[in-house]
């Protein structure tokens, strides 16, 4: 009788783990991101092609394409809001958030959010950790080197020639800390539909910034664990250190032979 009980317990545990597994977006390493032109849209049909692609689809027929990559010291994000063809510059906007330690906290602490309005190239930055409940524990801070641009697409768009909203971001990895997995949230506000389309899907918030608690976010992951890239100086220092240790030990060996 014990074996069936054990089997049922294992099955139940698997179901619970699956139910609470975070939704994940993959991110890939690219070597072509230095060629990006920061104008808020596809500058050419190939511009963002060397990135991971994740399709976001919603029950009302809305769809978006999320492109992500990392290269050197930066994370790159493009939100191609393919079906948002009724756009309003200054009113439509996008925001992406990273839970640096992926600790799924119920209040914002080690979290950063980056947002921009359509038709703008001046992103705003929010940092968690404030004691103010009125701002859901976020503080608006000076831009620490974030690039953001948002514009209406044109004939170069990779998905459709029909004009629609696009949002581009470049984020320094050193700001977030190097990791192969972050908590991740995306929200795109469509003023025509008066609705925020999110990842994970159907999240709501009472925050004045419209950001749900980090405990409800999904994840952005590097499947091959290539995201914590080491900067060239660190690699060079490591190689030099190993070389010195090798020579020292070799000299010590011959001196004692």
C-alpha positions in Angstrom: 0.0 0.0 0.0 2.9 2.3 0.6 4.1 2.3 -3.1 0.8 3.7 -4.5 0.8 6.4 -1.9 4.4 7.3 -2.7 3.6 7.5 -6.4 0.6 9.7 -5.8 2.7 12.0 -3.6 5.3 12.4 -6.3 2.7 13.1 -9.0 1.0 15.7 -6.7 4.4 17.3 -6.1 5.1 17.5 -9.8 1.7 19.1 -10.4 2.3 21.7 -7.7 5.8 22.5 -9.1 4.4 22.8 -12.6 1.6 25.1 -11.5 4.0 27.5 -9.8 6.7 27.4 -12.5 7.5 30.8 -13.8 6.8 31.6 -17.5 10.2 32.0 -19.3 11.5 34.1 -22.2 14.8 32.9 -23.7 17.6 35.4 -24.4 20.5 34.7 -26.8 24.0 35.9 -27.3 24.5 38.0 -30.5 27.5 39.6 -32.1 25.6 42.0 -34.3 24.0 44.3 -31.8 26.5 47.1 -32.3 24.8 47.7 -35.6 21.5 48.7 -34.1 20.3 52.2 -35.0 18.4 53.6 -32.0 15.4 55.1 -33.8 12.6 53.0 -32.2 11.9 50.7 -35.1 13.5 48.2 -37.6 16.0 50.3 -39.6 16.3 47.4 -42.0 14.5 44.0 -42.4 17.5 42.2 -40.9 18.4 44.6 -38.1 17.0 42.6 -35.1 17.0 39.2 -36.8 20.1 37.9 -34.8 18.0 37.8 -31.6 15.7 35.5 -29.7 12.1 35.7 -30.8 9.1 35.3 -28.4 5.5 35.7 -29.6 3.0 37.2 -27.2 -0.7 36.5 -28.1 -3.8 37.6 -26.3 -7.4 36.5 -26.2 -8.7 39.6 -28.0 -6.4 39.0 -31.0 -3.6 41.4 -30.0 -0.1 40.1 -30.7 3.4 41.3 -30.1 6.8 40.0 -31.0 9.5 40.3 -28.3 13.2 40.2 -29.5 16.0 39.9 -26.9 19.7 39.5 -27.0 22.9 40.2 -25.0 26.3 41.2 -26.2 29.2 42.4 -24.1 27.9 44.6 -21.3 24.4 45.1 -22.6 21.0 43.5 -22.8 18.9 44.4 -25.9 15.1 44.4 -26.1 12.7 45.1 -28.9 9.0 45.1 -28.5 7.3 44.9 -31.9 3.6 45.6 -31.1 2.5 44.1 -34.5 -1.3 44.5 -34.0 -1.3 47.9 -32.3 -2.1 49.8 -35.5 -4.2 52.5 -33.7 -1.3 54.2 -32.0 -1.1 57.5 -30.1 2.3 59.1 -29.6 2.9 60.3 -26.1 0.1 58.1 -24.7 1.1 54.6 -25.7 4.0 53.3 -23.7 6.0 50.3 -22.8 7.9 49.3 -19.6 10.2 46.3 -18.9 11.3 45.3 -15.4 14.0 43.0 -14.1 14.1 41.3 -10.7 17.9 41.3 -10.2 18.1 38.5 -7.8 14.9 36.8 -9.0 13.7 36.5 -5.4 10.0 37.0 -6.4 9.4 39.4 -3.5 6.0 40.8 -2.7 7.3 44.4 -2.7 9.8 46.0 -5.1 13.4 45.9 -3.7 16.2 44.8 -5.9 14.2 45.6 -9.0 14.6 48.0 -12.0 12.1 49.1 -14.5 12.7 51.0 -17.8 9.9 52.7 -19.7 9.3 54.9 -22.7 6.4 56.6 -24.4 5.8 56.2 -28.1 7.4 58.9 -30.2 10.1 59.5 -27.5 13.8 58.7 -27.1 14.1 59.7 -23.4 13.4 56.6 -21.2 12.5 56.8 -17.5 14.0 54.5 -14.9 12.5 53.2 -11.7 14.4 51.5 -8.9 12.8 49.4 -6.2 13.7 49.7 -2.5 11.8 52.9 -1.5 10.0 52.9 1.8 7.1 54.8 0.3 4.0 52.6 -0.1 2.3 55.3 -2.2 4.8 54.6 -5.1 4.7 50.8 -4.6 8.3 51.1 -3.3 9.7 52.5 -6.5 11.8 55.7 -7.0 12.2 57.5 -10.2 16.0 57.9 -10.7 18.4 59.6 -13.1 19.1 57.6 -16.3 22.2 55.4 -15.6 23.1 54.9 -19.3 19.9 53.3 -20.6 19.1 53.8 -24.3 15.4 53.8 -25.2 13.5 54.7 -28.4 9.9 54.3 -29.5 8.5 55.0 -32.9 5.9 53.9 -35.4 7.1 51.2 -37.8 7.6 51.7 -41.5 8.2 49.4 -44.6 11.4 48.0 -43.0 9.5 46.2 -40.3 10.3 42.5 -40.1 6.6 41.4 -39.7 4.3 43.7 -41.5 4.3 46.9 -43.6 1.2 48.2 -41.7 2.4 51.0 -39.3 2.3 50.1 -35.6 4.1 50.7 -32.3 7.7 49.7 -31.6 9.9 50.1 -28.5 13.7 49.5 -28.3 15.9 49.3 -25.2 19.6 48.9 -24.4 20.4 48.1 -20.7 23.8 47.9 -19.1 24.2 44.4 -17.5 26.4 45.8 -14.8 23.4 47.8 -13.5 21.4 44.5 -13.1 24.3 42.3 -12.1 25.5 39.4 -14.2 23.1 36.4 -14.1 21.7 33.8 -16.5 18.2 34.3 -15.1 16.3 37.4 -14.0 12.7 37.9 -12.9 11.0 39.7 -15.8 7.9 41.8 -16.5 6.7 43.5 -19.6 3.8 45.9 -19.9 2.6 47.7 -23.1 -0.2 50.3 -22.7 -2.5 50.7 -25.7 -4.4 53.9 -25.2 -6.8 53.0 -28.0 -7.9 49.8 -26.3 -7.3 51.4 -22.8 -5.5 48.3 -21.8 -2.1 47.1 -20.6 -0.8 44.0 -22.4 1.6 42.1 -20.2 4.1 39.3 -19.8 3.2 37.1 -18.0 -0.3 37.5 -19.5 -3.3 39.2 -17.8 -1.4 40.7 -14.8 -3.1 43.6 -13.1 -1.8 46.1 -10.5 -3.0 48.9 -8.2 0.4 50.7 -8.5 0.4 54.2 -9.9 3.1 52.9 -12.3 0.9 49.9 -13.3 3.5 47.4 -12.3 2.4 44.2 -10.6 4.3 42.8 -7.6 7.6 41.0 -8.6 6.1 37.8 -7.1 3.9 37.6 -10.2 6.6 38.2 -12.8 8.0 35.6 -15.2 11.6 35.1 -16.0 14.1 35.9 -18.8 16.7 33.2 -19.0 19.9 32.3 -21.0 19.4 28.6 -21.9 23.1 28.1 -22.6 24.1 30.2 -19.5 26.0 32.5 -21.7 24.5 35.7 -20.3 27.0 36.3 -17.5 29.6 37.2 -20.1 32.9 38.2 -18.5 34.4 41.5 -19.8 37.6 41.3 -21.8 39.8 42.9 -19.0 38.6 40.2 -16.5 39.3 37.4 -18.9 42.7 38.8 -19.6 43.4 39.2 -15.9 42.3 35.6 -15.3 44.6 34.3 -18.1 47.5 36.3 -16.8 47.0 35.0 -13.2 46.8 31.3 -14.4 50.0 31.9 -16.4 51.9 33.3 -13.4 50.7 30.5 -11.2 51.9 27.9 -13.8 55.3 29.5 -14.2 55.8 29.8 -10.5 54.9 26.2 -9.8 57.1 25.1 -12.7 60.1 27.1 -11.4 59.5 25.7 -7.9 59.5 22.2 -9.3 62.8 22.5 -11.1 64.5 24.3 -8.2 63.6 21.3 -6.0 64.5 18.6 -8.5 
